[in-house]
């Protein structure tokens, strides 16, 4: 019986073109900047990140099942995959917590500090982390919060050479929170001010998470989870297309500040559920299987391998458990747009691809 793979092949090609190719291009830009600031080893790793992608296809589905990701913190490709992993793990924990008989409701909390300058980022980041650690041990917090997930995000205003470090949290509280132990936004700001040990009132935002009902019973929290799964540092903030010198300066500061620093994590009931579900390390774990559902290769009928060469992903090999020969997939999946930034970078010496 002939199997029609056109649907899954087309969706794979779309994903390669719309998601993997732009991230791979940006990773090439980052590799060049790394080379210019003396990070040769990181430059080589990022340059070859996801050179090969292997997808397993069935008649109507496709799934990435093999790739060599560099796992560099600032690699656009790995940031993309890591955000999917955060989304998958946080969603899995919330789905599991919703089975609790007493039940939880969730808060989305954002904590900020005064924007540090480029030169003061390291101290600002340290102040943010220390204050959050104090918050986790503060009685007013522990009395109402059962657990949660936090993610540190740093955005950059390159025109003013300043950063905006802040923390997003999803917090699990009991349903009695809103009528027995409610904390107003103004009170949250006061608590956070004491944790920061500053003389100004920091900006704090807190709101209840309202999930959509899915399949008549299960609550879908995808919108708020997507917000917390955003990249810790967006590549557009340090790959500044019209100013290579500023790109180098910003990236150097980010590397020195964030190297080996933990940017997200679970605590309380979220950590307990994560351990029970046996989820791997959210920052340094597997970036291929990001949704906690490994594919069964014995069920997949067709395997398509893409290779990055000549500035694009092209099909390098197909394999099947039938005599099917794929011809339509030989068309390049995505071409690299000519970038003035990459042209400038290459003119001063691109990284050695070996």
N, C-alpha and C positions, 0 to 999 in steps of 0.2 A: 504494500500500500504506500503510495507516494505521500510524503508529508510536506505541507506548504509552510516554509519558514519565512515567508515574505513579511508578515506582521512583526515578528520578533527581530528580524534582520533590520527592518526599517527603524524600529524603536531603538535598537542598538546604535545604528548609524546616527540617529538624532542625538543620542546621549553623548556620543563621541564628539560630534560637531559642536553641540551647544554647551557642554559642560567640561569635558576633558581637554579639548583642544585649547580653549581660552586659558585654562589653568596651566596647561603645559607651556604655553607661550609666556605667561607671566613668570613661571618658574625659570625659564631661560633668561629673562631679564634679571631676576634676582640672582641667578648664578653669576652673571657678569658683574653685578654690583659687589657680591661677595668677593670676587677675585680682586676688585679694585681696592677693597679695604683690608686685604691681606688674609681673608678667610678662605684659603685655597682648598682645604679639605672639604669644607661645607659647599664651596662652589662646585666641586666635582660631583658630590652626592646629589645636590639639587639639580645639576645639569642632566643627570641620568635618571632622575625620578620618573617612574612610570613610563620608561621607554617602551615597555611591552605590557599590553593589557590583554587578558584572556577572558572571554565571556562564554558562559554556557547557555545554550538556547534550547528551549522547547518550542512547541508550535506557536504559542502565544506569549511566551515570557522570555526574558533574558536576565542574566545576573553575572556580575563580575565575580570571578572565582580565583584569579591569580593576577598579581601585579607586584612589582618591587618598588615600594614607596620609601622615600629617604627618611621620613619622619622628622624632618627639620621643622622647628617651631614656626618659622616664617615662610616655609614653602607654600605657595598658593594652592598647589595640588593637594598637599597633605592637610592643609587647613580645611579645604573643602571636604575631604574624606573624614577628618576629625569632627567636623560639625555634624555630619550624618551620624557618627558614632555617639556623640553626646545626645542627639535627638533620640536615637534608638534606645539608649540605656535609660535616660530620664523617663521616657514614655513607658518603658517596661516596668520601671519602679513604681510609677504612678498607677499603672494598671493593676499591679499587684497590691498596692496599698488600698486601692478601692474595694478590694475583697474583704478588708477588715470589717468585722461586724459592727464595731462602734462607729467607724467611719471618720474620714478626715475631710477637711476643706483646705484649700491652698491659697496662699498669699504670694503675690509677686512683689518683691521688695528691691528697690534700687538705691544704693548708697554711694554718695559721691564725696569728693574732697575738692578743695580749691585747686584750680588747674595749675600744675607746676610747669615751669619753663623747661626747655630742652635740657639745660644743664642740671636742673633740680629733679628730673624724673626719677632717678634712683631713690632719692630720699622720699619723694612723694609716694612711690610704690611701696616702700618699706613702711611708711606711716599707715597706708591703707591696709596692708596685710596685718600689721600689729593691732590696729584698731578692730579689725574684723575678728581676730582671735580673742580679743577682750570681749567683744559682743557675744561670741559663742559661749562664754563662761559667765556672762552677766545674769544675775538672778531674774530680772524682769524678762529677759529673753527665754531662759530655760523653763520658766514657769508656764509659758504658753506655747512654745515651739517644740514639736515632737521630733523634728528632723527636717532635712532639706538638701538642696543642691545649690552650690554657688559657682559663679563663673566671673572671672575678672576680665574686663574689656578695657582696652586702651585705644582711644581715638586720638588723632593728631591734627591740629590746625597748623599746617606748614606755613601759612602766610604770617602767622603770629609766633611761630616757633614755640608753641606750647602744646601740652598734652592734656587729655581728659581721662584719667583713670577712674573707673567706677566698678561696682560689683552688682551683678544681678543675682537674685536668689529666688528660688521657689521654696516656700516654707509650708510644711504640713502642720496644721493646728486642728484641735478637736472642734466638733461642730458647736460646742458650747462657747467657743471663743467670742462670738459676736454678742452674746448677752451676759457673759459672766466675767470675761477677762480681756475685753477689747482694748487695744492700744490704738489711739488716734495717730494720724500722720504727724501732728505736731509733737506728740509724745515720742514717736519713733525718732524724730529729728533731734530731740533733746537727749535721748539715750545714745544716739550715734555721736553727737557732739562730745559727750562725756568719754566715749570710747576713743575718739580721736584726740582728746585733750587739747582742744583748740578754743579760741575766744570768739569764733564766728559760728553762726548757726548753719550747718551744711544743708544742702538740698537733698531731700529724701522723698522718694515716691513709693507708696504702698497701695495696693489694690487687691481686691479679691479676684481669684482666678475663676472664671465661669466657663466651663467646658461645654461643648455641644453634645447633645445626646446622639449616639451612634448605634445603629442597629437596634433601636428601641430601648436599650438598657445601658450599654457601655458608654462612658463619658469620654469624649475626644478632647484632649488638651493640646492638640497639635499647634494651635496658634501661639500659645504662650511658651510652649517648649521650643518652638522655632526661634523665639526671641532670645531665649537663654542659650541656645545652641549656636549663636552667631560667633564668628571668628574672634579670638582674643585680640588680635591686631589685624585690621584689614590691609591687604596688600596695596591698595590705592593710597594708603597713608604713608608708605615708605618707598613705593615705586612711583616717584614723581616725574612724569614723562618729560617735562620741559626743564628740569633742573637736576642734573646728575649729581652735582656736588651736594645739594641738599639731601638727595636720596641717600648718599653715602653717610652723611652726618647723622640723619635720623636713624638709619638702620644700625649704624655703629652704636648709638646710644641705646636702642632697643635690645640689641644683642648683649651688651654689657649689663643691662639692667635685668633682663628676663632669663638669661641663661640658667638652666637647671632650676628655675622657679616653678612652683606649682600654681597653675592658673585656674583650676577648677577642682571640685571634689564633692563628695557626699558626706553627710553626717547624720547622726541619730537614726530614726526609723528608715530613712533612705539608704544609709550605709548597711543596715541590717538586711534589708531586702536585696540590695545589690550583692551582698555576700551569699545570700540564700540562692539567688539566681545564677551565681558563679559567673558573673560578668567580668571580663578582663580589664586591664588597666585602661582607663578612659583617655589618658594622654599619650601613652607610649605603647598601647596594645595594637591588635590587629586592625589595619585600616582597609582591609578587603571586605570582610564580613562585618558591616557596620550596623546591621539591623537585627543581630543576634539570631539569624536564621540561616545557618550554613546550607549551601545548596548540595543536593545529592547528585554527584557527577554520574552515578549509574543510571539516573533517571533522565538526565539531560541528553538530548539526541545529537546536538551539534555543538562543536567548540570552535569559536572563531578567535584568532589571535591577531591583534593589531600591533604594529611596530611604528615607533616615531622615527621618521627618516625624511630628510629634505624639508623639514619644517611642517610636517603634517603626519597624521595617523593614516596608515594604509593597511589593508588586510595582508598579512604575511603568510597565514596558514589557516586552513580549515580542516577539521577532522570530524568524522561521523561514524556511527555504528551501522550505517547503510552505505550504499554506493552513490549516495547523493553527491553531486558536484555543484558547488555554489559558484556562480559566475557573476551575479549581480552585486555581490559584496566587494568585488575587486576595485570598485570606484573609490577614490580617496574620500575619507570620512570628513575631512575638514582642512582647509588651507589656512596658513598663517597670514594674517593681515600684515602688510608692511608697516612697521612702526618707526617713527622718527627717533624714538627713544632708543630702540635697539640699534639703529643705524649709528647713533652717536656713541653708544657704548662700544660697539664693535670697532669704531674708528680709533679708540684708545686701547684696544686690546681685549678681545673676548677670551673667556676661559678655555683652557685646553680641554677638549672633550674626552681625552683619554682617561 
